[in-house]
């Protein structure tokens, strides 16, 4: 069998391909990805916990060795580093990020309400102009805007800088897929990095409780991040936090709007939203693929993996594995237990998971409350041509 997640059919609906490979060849060599790919839930669990044999540094893979040499560029510690570098970086980030996220609910709620009010006004304007209700793009008007605004709030980006910040964030939003990145994504990363260099330098002195100052002042057994590591951390938070939340909101609302019973349940019982969000993460995971590098030779289900090989976990396939979930292709907002792997596991569990869940919980509840007749529009949803991250380019809805 051949695994190519970039075909039009796979980009539209990868789950039949996942199911076929999960059953026939769960540890599969993909010539397209030049990687071993894992499709079963238990294998992906092991993948995340196997720090002894798998490095989280994808650049160590043999398939990247022909790339331009790094030369004298500084080696920065990040949350994707292996130990011993990973532990202090992760500890400093967790200590800085979690208290800020816990205090962020009022600001997220205010941002959500402002975006929904603007969306409602836009819908009313369209209805007046066109003599009747017309489609509003939920991605453009809401899902794609919220995460950037929340991260700007988290980092205390000055209001005057937010248009520039938002533009750079949008440029890098498509940068995960090799075949969908390029000049704009690289430009966005450079612009954002340059911006954070200035912001970090400006925040070295002076009081404040924003995340940048918390990262600069944080320590783990006397170990501190240098300024470039703080810049890299801030850039990664924008890059990762934006896409995960956009895709959760867009994929999740598409799934709910296609299931009248699930939607009605959440409208009638907002308390049911917490397990529903976990099910939305499982059902159509925002991140579909994550990579590691083999550090030693070993076998996995009889496949001979060599040091330097790239090993890829297919989260979307693992989260639809019938060995782990009953009736896995059915959306069940009440599903418990729900051992999905949308945020990973182990030492590299997604550090932004708490923030993404907070945004989704507030945003979906507010959407259903403000627009009780929310439904799919006449125009069809449009998938983004990305496989590593799965999301929507457009989600037309009616809010009347």
C-alpha positions as a printed Julia matrix, in Angstrom:
400×3 Matrix{Float64}:
   0.0    0.0    0.0
   1.05   3.61  -0.53
   0.62   6.4    1.99
   0.4    9.83   0.39
  -1.54  12.25   2.59
  -1.29  15.02  -0.02
  -3.65  13.6   -2.65
  -6.92  15.51  -3.12
  -8.92  12.56  -1.75
  -6.73  12.23   1.35
  -6.76  15.97   2.02
 -10.55  15.95   1.87
 -11.01  12.81   3.99
  -7.91  10.91   5.13
  -9.74   8.49   7.43
 -10.47   5.67   4.93
  -6.78   5.6    3.98
  -5.8    5.57   7.65
  -8.15   2.67   8.33
  -6.79   0.6    5.44
  -3.17   1.06   6.5
  -3.95   0.62  10.19
  -5.35  -2.82   9.37
  -2.93  -3.95   6.65
   0.42  -2.32   7.44
   0.4   -0.46  10.77
   4.14   0.28  10.56
   4.49   1.51   7.01
   7.38   2.94   4.99
   6.09   5.99   3.09
   8.19   6.86   0.06
   6.3   10.14  -0.15
   7.26  11.19   3.37
  10.58   9.28   3.42
   9.48   8.14   6.86
   8.1    5.21   8.82
   4.47   5.93   9.69
   2.55   4.5   12.68
  -1.23   4.17  12.47
  -2.35   2.24  15.59
  -3.28   3.84  18.89
  -0.98   1.63  20.99
   1.96   2.27  18.65
   1.42   6.03  18.75
   1.2    5.9   22.55
   4.55   4.1   22.63
   5.96   6.61  20.14
   5.24   9.5   22.5
   6.71   7.72  25.53
   9.84   6.31  23.84
  12.31   9.08  24.59
  15.12   6.51  24.8
  14.95   5.55  21.11
  13.21   8.51  19.46
  14.48  12.08  19.38
  12.0   14.94  19.13
  14.59  16.82  17.03
  13.32  16.19  13.5
  16.38  17.9   12.02
  18.5   14.9   13.07
  16.77  12.69  10.49
  18.94  11.45   7.63
  16.49  12.8    5.05
  17.38  16.35   6.1
  21.16  15.94   6.09
  21.51  17.35   2.59
  20.03  20.65   3.78
  22.24  23.7    4.19
  24.66  23.43   7.11
  23.81  25.31  10.26
  27.39  26.49  10.59
  28.04  28.68  13.6
  24.37  29.42  14.32
  23.62  29.1   18.04
  21.85  25.95  19.17
  18.77  27.05  21.07
  17.0   24.97  23.69
  13.27  24.66  23.0
  10.36  22.53  24.18
  11.18  20.25  21.22
  14.72  19.61  22.5
  15.72  16.27  23.97
  16.88  15.94  27.55
  18.84  17.23  29.34
  17.92  20.5   27.57
  14.19  19.8   27.49
  13.54  19.56  31.25
  14.58  23.11  32.29
  12.94  24.69  29.24
   9.67  22.86  29.83
   9.71  23.64  33.55
  10.27  27.37  32.96
   7.54  27.51  30.3
   5.03  25.63  32.45
   5.66  27.87  35.46
   5.29  30.98  33.3
   2.38  29.91  31.09
  -0.1   28.04  33.29
  -0.85  30.87  35.79
  -1.31  33.31  32.89
  -3.72  30.95  31.12
  -5.74  30.4   34.31
  -6.18  34.16  34.67
  -7.05  34.71  31.02
 -10.72  33.62  30.94
 -12.25  37.13  31.22
 -10.08  38.48  28.38
 -10.87  35.49  26.15
 -14.59  35.91  26.83
 -14.41  39.61  25.95
 -12.51  38.92  22.74
 -15.03  36.23  21.77
 -17.98  38.55  22.34
 -16.37  41.33  20.31
 -15.72  39.02  17.37
 -19.23  37.57  17.51
 -20.77  41.05  17.64
 -18.77  42.02  14.54
 -19.88  38.8   12.84
 -23.51  39.48  13.67
 -23.22  43.01  12.33
 -21.62  41.73   9.11
 -24.42  39.2    8.67
 -27.05  41.88   9.18
 -25.32  44.1    6.65
 -25.28  41.31   4.07
 -28.96  40.62   4.65
 -29.81  44.3    4.08
 -27.68  44.57   0.95
 -28.77  41.3   -0.62
 -32.4   41.24   0.52
 -32.04  38.15   2.69
 -29.59  36.19   4.8
 -26.32  35.18   3.18
 -23.36  33.05   4.19
 -20.82  34.31   6.72
 -17.4   32.63   6.77
 -16.9   31.33  10.32
 -13.19  30.77   9.71
 -12.44  34.22   8.32
 -14.7   36.14  10.71
 -14.08  34.2   13.9
 -11.96  31.05  14.14
  -8.89  32.47  12.4
  -8.99  35.74  14.34
  -9.5   34.61  17.92
  -6.23  32.73  18.61
  -4.01  35.56  17.4
  -5.88  38.04  19.59
  -5.63  35.72  22.61
  -1.89  35.15  22.14
  -1.35  38.88  21.73
  -3.17  39.35  25.05
  -1.12  36.58  26.68
   2.14  38.2   25.59
   0.82  41.72  26.25
   1.6   42.85  22.7
   0.92  46.62  22.54
  -2.37  47.44  20.83
  -0.6   49.57  18.22
   1.57  46.57  17.24
  -1.26  44.07  16.91
  -2.01  44.6   13.2
   1.65  43.87  12.39
   1.64  40.96  14.83
  -1.57  39.54  13.3
  -0.19  39.81   9.76
   2.99  37.92  10.64
   0.93  35.28  12.46
  -1.24  34.76   9.4
   1.81  34.37   7.17
   3.23  31.51   9.22
  -0.14  29.84   9.78
   0.35  27.66   6.7
   3.95  26.79   7.38
   3.65  23.26   8.73
   3.17  21.42   5.43
   6.29  21.27   3.29
   4.24  21.58   0.11
   2.17  24.47   1.39
   4.88  26.59   2.94
   7.46  28.71   1.17
   8.29  32.38   0.97
   5.35  33.88   2.87
   5.67  31.41   5.76
   9.42  31.98   6.06
   8.89  35.74   5.83
   6.3   35.55   8.6
   8.65  33.62  10.89
  11.45  36.12  10.25
   9.15  39.09  10.86
   7.78  37.59  14.04
  11.25  36.67  15.3
  12.51  40.18  14.63
   9.51  41.63  16.42
  10.07  39.42  19.48
  13.77  40.35  19.61
  12.71  43.97  20.09
   9.95  43.07  22.54
  12.25  40.9   24.68
  14.92  43.58  24.8
  12.33  46.16  25.84
  11.05  43.91  28.62
  14.39  43.01  30.19
  13.86  45.67  32.81
  10.73  46.89  34.5
   7.84  45.28  36.32
   5.06  43.32  34.72
   3.27  39.99  34.73
   3.09  39.26  31.01
   4.4   35.97  29.66
   7.53  37.51  28.13
   8.7   38.87  31.48
   7.77  35.61  33.19
   9.94  33.69  30.72
  12.83  36.12  31.12
  12.63  35.9   34.9
  11.95  32.18  35.2
  14.52  29.7   36.48
  14.87  25.97  37.04
  17.5   25.07  39.65
  19.36  28.24  38.7
  19.12  27.62  34.96
  17.58  30.46  32.93
  16.6   30.95  29.31
  18.73  33.36  27.3
  17.04  36.08  25.27
  17.15  34.19  21.98
  15.54  31.18  23.65
  12.73  33.41  24.91
  12.32  34.79  21.37
  12.14  31.24  20.01
   9.62  30.27  22.69
   7.33  33.2   21.91
   7.5   32.5   18.17
   6.68  28.84  18.73
   3.7   29.74  20.93
   2.26  31.91  18.17
   2.89  29.3   15.5
   1.56  26.3   17.44
  -1.16  28.0   19.44
  -2.72  29.72  16.44
  -3.12  26.68  14.22
  -4.3   24.21  16.84
  -7.1   26.48  18.0
  -8.19  27.59  14.52
  -8.45  23.98  13.4
 -10.22  22.79  16.53
 -12.85  25.51  16.17
 -13.37  25.04  12.43
 -13.25  21.23  12.35
 -15.31  21.04  15.52
 -18.06  23.39  14.38
 -18.29  21.62  11.02
 -18.75  18.3   12.82
 -21.37  19.73  15.2
 -23.3   21.54  12.49
 -23.53  18.24  10.64
 -24.98  16.44  13.67
 -28.29  17.96  14.79
 -28.59  15.76  17.9
 -25.11  16.64  19.16
 -25.67  20.33  18.49
 -29.03  20.33  20.29
 -27.51  18.59  23.3
 -24.83  21.26  23.67
 -27.36  24.07  23.24
 -29.57  22.61  25.95
 -26.77  21.64  28.34
 -23.67  23.89  28.25
 -22.19  21.68  30.98
 -21.81  18.94  28.37
 -19.27  21.03  26.48
 -16.15  19.77  28.27
 -16.38  16.12  27.14
 -17.64  17.33  23.76
 -14.43  19.31  23.19
 -12.37  16.2   23.92
 -14.46  14.33  21.36
 -13.97  17.07  18.77
 -10.22  16.83  19.35
 -10.41  13.07  18.76
 -12.89  13.01  15.9
 -11.06  15.37  13.52
  -7.74  16.16  15.17
  -6.22  19.61  14.49
  -2.74  18.08  14.19
  -2.66  14.88  12.15
   1.03  14.04  11.91
   4.06  14.51  14.18
   7.6   13.35  13.59
  10.56  11.98  15.56
  14.03  10.7   14.61
  15.29   7.22  15.47
  18.5    7.44  17.52
  19.34   3.71  17.42
  18.55   0.68  15.27
  15.48  -1.25  16.44
  12.49  -3.23  15.21
   8.85  -2.17  15.38
   6.3   -4.86  14.51
   8.97  -6.52  12.4
   9.96  -3.35  10.55
  13.71  -2.67  10.67
  14.11   0.96  11.72
  17.61   2.39  11.47
  19.27   5.22  13.37
  18.54   8.43  11.46
  15.21   7.24  10.07
  12.25   9.58  10.47
   9.36   7.99  12.37
   5.95   9.64  12.07
   2.92   9.18  14.32
  -0.41   9.56  12.55
  -2.59  11.06  15.28
  -5.69  11.11  13.1
  -5.41   7.36  12.54
  -4.7    6.57  16.19
  -7.71   8.62  17.27
 -10.01   6.55  15.03
  -8.56   3.14  16.03
 -11.38   0.67  16.85
  -9.04  -1.08  19.27
  -9.13   2.04  21.46
 -12.56   3.56  20.68
 -15.94   1.95  20.13
 -17.6    3.06  16.89
 -14.66   5.42  16.22
 -16.06   7.05  13.08
 -19.12   8.32  14.96
 -19.11  11.7   16.7
 -20.12  11.05  20.32
 -19.93  14.23  22.45
 -20.58  12.17  25.59
 -17.73   9.71  24.97
 -16.02   8.61  28.18
 -13.32   7.49  28.53
 -11.7    9.29  25.64
  -7.97   8.48  25.51
  -7.32  10.57  22.4
  -3.79  11.59  21.5
  -4.53  14.96  19.9
  -2.06  16.73  22.21
   0.44  13.89  22.46
   1.61  12.22  25.66
   4.59  12.08  27.94
   7.38  14.6   28.32
   6.48  16.48  25.1
   2.75  16.76  25.75
   1.54  19.94  24.02
   2.28  22.87  26.38
  -0.56  24.91  24.85
  -3.27  22.3   25.43
  -4.75  24.17  28.39
  -5.02  27.4   26.39
  -6.58  25.7   23.36
  -9.2   23.98  25.54
 -10.0   27.27  27.29
 -10.52  29.11  24.0
 -12.67  26.33  22.53
 -14.85  26.05  25.64
 -15.57  29.78  25.76
 -15.88  30.23  21.99
 -18.24  27.34  21.22
 -20.5   28.12  24.19
 -20.74  31.77  23.12
 -21.41  30.85  19.47
 -24.32  28.59  20.38
 -25.7   31.11  22.88
 -25.6   34.12  20.55
 -26.72  32.26  17.42
 -29.29  29.63  18.46
 -30.2   29.01  14.79
 -26.6   28.68  13.61
 -26.42  26.28  10.66
 -24.33  25.47   7.6
 -24.55  27.92   4.72
 -25.39  27.23   1.1
 -21.78  27.19  -0.11
 -19.76  24.06   0.74
 -16.94  24.13   3.29
 -13.46  24.33   1.78
 -10.62  22.27   3.23
  -7.13  23.71   3.45
  -4.7   21.72   1.31
  -2.64  20.74   4.36
  -2.0   17.28   5.78
   0.21  17.86   8.83
  -2.4   20.22  10.27
  -6.01  19.59   9.28
  -8.38  22.5    9.02
 -10.71  24.55   6.89
 -10.04  27.48   4.6
 -13.7   28.49   4.62
 -16.76  27.43   6.64
 -19.86  29.26   5.37
 -22.62  29.47   7.99
 -25.98  31.19   8.5
 -26.5   33.07  11.76
 -30.06  34.44  11.27
